[in-house]
Every structure is written in C-alpha cells, then in structure tokens.
Amino acid sequence: MNKERIEKRFYEIIPALLVWLTIILSISLSFIRPLWVVYFIIIYDLYWLFRVAYFLPYLILSWFSYRSDIKKDWLKMAQALPGFNEVHHLVMLPTYKEEYVVLRDSLRALLDSNYPADHMLIVLGGEERDKERFEANAEKLKQEFKGKFKAFYTTIHPKDLPEEIPGKGSNMNYMGHQLVAKIEALDIDPDKIMVTAFDVDTIAHPQYFACITYKFLTVDEPLRCSYQPVVLYNNNLWESPAAVRVAMFGTTFWLMTELARPETMMTFSSHSMTWRMLLDVGFWQKDIVSEDSRIFLQAFNHYHGDYRVEPIYLPVSMDTVMSGSYTNALFALYKQLRRWAWGVENFPFMAMSFSRDKIMPLGLKIRFLFKQLEGMYTWATVPLLIFLLGQLPFWFAPEQFRSYAVFQNTPFTLEWLMRFAMVGVLISAVLSATLLPPRPKYIPRWQTIIVVFLQWALLPITFVLFGAIPAIDSQTRLMIGKYLGFNVSPKRTTELGEGKEKV
C-alpha cells in the first residue's frame, strides 16, 4: 500500500470512528458513568436546540426569497440585458432503465419553458447496459422533438471502461467528452454556454433557464460559480408513502437553509454550471458516486477556493422513490438516502486535496472541512442520541445515582428542550403546505390533513431509520473499505398526472 493510499484510508476512517466512539461510549458509560452521559446529553441537546434556532431563520428567509422569485418575470429581465442572445443552455440528461414517459415528460418541460428553445442544446445519455431500451426510446423522442431545439444529441456510455464506477458520474464524463467536438462545430463561445445537469425525471420551473441567464449576466465572476435551485420532490408526492414525503421535505428544507448561507455550500442533485468550468476540470470524475457535490469540489480545488454556489430560488421538481408496495418504497428510500449519505466520500478527497494546495486560504479550508465532518457526524448521531441513547442512563443507571438531583431533574430539562425544538417541526409542517403541488382529483380531500400535518408525527421514526441508520451505514462502509456503488432509485412508470395509486 503506497503512501497516498495510506493517507486516504486514514481520512476515510475518521468520520465513522467519531460516530462509533460516540455510540459505544454512550452505551458503556450509561452503566458505569451515567452522570457523564447525562451531562453529555444535556450539552448535546442544547447544541441541537441552538442549531435548530440558528437554521430556522435561514429557512424562513429562503422561503420568502422563493415566494418572491417565483413571481418575477425572469425572461423579461434577462432579455433587457446586453449579451442575452449569446447565452446558450446545454441540458445533460443521463438515463438508465428509465421509462419512455419519464423521458418525454422531462423534454416536454424543457420545451414548455419560456426560454427560447433555439438557444437550448439537449443531450440524452444512455448506458450500453440498457442499450436496446435506450435506443428505442431515443428514436421515438428524436421523432417527437425533431427540430424543436437548437440541437438534440444522444450518447451511449460503453460498459466496463477502466477506472470507472458505473453510474451517473461516469456517464456524464463520457457525455461531456463526446460533446466537445459537437459544440466546437456549432461555433458558440464556450464562455457563454451554461450546462444544466438534471436527473432525467427533473421538471424545471418554466422560468428556470431565464433566471439562470439573468444571474449569469449580472453576478460577479459568473464563470466561477455553480447555480443551485430549490429541489422539490413534487412530481408524484401525493402518491408517495408518508415516510418518503417526510424524508423528501427534510431534504428540501436542508437545501433551503443552505441557499440562504451559501458561503460554504456545495451543489446538490440537479443544478447548473458553466461549460468553461467543465472544460477546465476535465468533466466529472468517473470513479465516485456523489458526482453532484464532487463536481463543485473539483472546481473549488482547480480555482484554489475561488469558486462558489449562486442560489437560485426557483424550483426544480423530481420524483420520489416509487417501488410498487409500501414496504418496497421504504427499502428504496433507505437505499437512496444511503447513497446521499455516501457524500462522506468527499471528506478524504477534501482533506487530501486541501493539504496539497498552497494557494487556497487556510481559513477557507478549515471551514469547508469542519462543515463536512460536522454535518456527517450530526446526521449519524443526533437522532440516536435524542431519541434512543439519551435515555439509557435513566434506564440502566445503578441505584445510588438515582437520588442525585441532576439525575432526577434532567428528564424534565430534556423534555422542555425537545418541546422548544419541536417549534422547528411545526414551522416545517406549515412551510411544507405551501410547497405542495395541487392535489390530484383522485386523491381524497381528507388525505390533505395527513400530507400537511399528521405525517410529521413520523418524524422521530423517520429521523432514525432514514436519517441516522443510512448515514452510519455509509460511513461504516467507507471506514472498512467496502465502497458503495451507484444505485438508481426506482421512480414512476406513468406520465405525470396519470397515476392512480393511493397514499
């Protein structure tokens, strides 16, 4: 094992090591030093309360920005700027085993956008592992959308290429390299091409591309930032299990708090960037799962920290996981969240690349590393410590400790701390009601009460089963070197608005 490999393994172990030390010490000390655990739980719960209090204003601020920006005429604002007609949008849609109706819905949404279609280039990237299905779908789509966009390309990513992990990142790497010659042939200024990497089920707001264009033409150093929208999971939200809805809203609210404080933010899921940046960094890495955040880090490293995220307070909507039965949907949700938690693979990448960069400011390195490590640690530990491990000292402490005042009063203290923290749940429930898509006619009115309010009663269970557990799973796999591959989340198989399933 060479020196670089040893260094990487060292950093891969750190996140899970911190988590498992917390779990093991919390359990063992609950029997032999219960007061230590009690003090730790009080401090930890206070920290979590302060964290909730810190994030809520950002969430509310982001919500107000969202409500304001969806009402603006971004196309009119963009058209009034010099250089509007020079900007083109390249939309990359990697796909694997997706149904034709999902692909068609996404392309229709692009066409229905108010942005001029003759300034949009579409590339649909299939996989050789699904070549027959992809070619059949691509041919039908080419016929339906022929002449509708400035260009419509398709690529097929070969299987079993060296030094690759099959998945979205390696597919887009191949797509990018295949597009270089095609874009050069169009004689478009590479500094005026915006690239949007969408999951293939993404439905963008009609003003999305106009908003991106406006931002690109007005922000400082537009080539040194990625553009991150609000990600909603509204395409089939009403048909999804309650636990899936809670988890997806949690993801949306986390992202909205990030958008309101983008100084140390990284890109997530569907977002936009510049063609120039992709050319500079050599496109997406081929051997990672978390390509959405890694492409930001590639640019961040390449420009020595002079790269940022520009918030876009317009929504893009995607599918929640759908896999037939309720139970199968929950298993699919777990796998999806475990894949998201696999973003922990960015920590060793950041630690190693930052240590070698002598130009990037030290303070910037520390802020990004701390946020990454602290975020992964709390993701894995907060639900367990609040709802499970924090109760152990009161269940199993020796009799001599039970008469202590701190021991007797702490349960009431923790109860009140959690009551204050539940304010965040109430605000989340209210805000979620404003982000819901219209209720389909086949969904009974009474289910609105469940979708808006009652589903949040599942938060403690969802917090543990679909928060802490997949995070621990991912971090442990990284620690022991059992690396996670890319799994495609099962989605809907019907056209938008045609589903008939009940919640």
Number of C-alpha atoms within 10 A of each C-alpha: 5 6 8 10 9 11 13 15 16 12 18 25 18 16 24 24 15 13 20 16 11 15 16 12 12 23 19 14 17 24 17 14 16 23 20 13 24 23 14 15 21 18 12 16 21 16 12 18 19 12 12 17 15 12 20 17 13 19 25 18 15 23 21 12 17 18 14 12 17 17 10 12 13 23 21 12 14 22 14 11 13 9 12 18 13 12 19 24 27 23 20 23 25 26 24 19 14 21 18 18 16 21 20 20 18 21 23 14 15 23 17 15 18 17 20 17 19 13 16 23 19 21 18 22 25 29 23 17 16 16 16 12 17 25 17 11 18 21 11 14 17 14 9 13 14 12 12 13 16 17 18 18 16 21 22 21 24 15 14 11 11 8 10 15 20 22 23 27 25 25 27 26 18 19 25 21 14 16 15 13 10 12 16 11 9 10 8 13 14 17 15 22 23 26 24 23 19 22 19 23 25 27 25 23 20 21 22 23 26 24 26 27 27 21 18 24 18 12 12 10 12 19 19 20 23 27 23 28 27 23 25 26 24 24 21 23 24 23 19 23 21 22 22 24 23 23 21 22 22 18 15 19 24 14 21 26 20 21 27 20 15 16 15 16 21 22 27 19 19 21 21 26 28 23 22 18 25 18 13 12 16 15 21 23 21 21 16 23 26 23 25 20 16 23 24 23 21 24 23 20 20 17 16 17 19 14 22 23 23 25 23 21 24 26 23 23 22 24 24 29 28 23 19 12 9 16 11 14 22 21 13 22 24 22 19 21 21 23 23 17 23 26 21 23 21 20 22 20 16 20 18 14 15 22 11 10 15 9 11 18 13 13 9 15 19 13 12 19 19 13 14 20 17 13 12 23 22 17 21 28 22 20 23 21 22 19 13 11 20 25 18 19 26 20 10 13 18 14 7 7 16 15 9 10 9 14 18 13 10 16 16 11 14 17 11 12 16 16 13 14 19 14 14 17 17 13 13 21 19 13 17 19 14 11 16 17 15 8 13 15 9 12 15 11 11 8 15 15 11 14 22 17 17 13 17 21 14 13 17 15 14 20 21 22 17 25 25 24 22 24 30 23 18 24 31 20 17 22 19 12 12 11 15 17 14 17 15 17 18 19 20 21 15 15 15 14 11 10 15 12 12 12 15
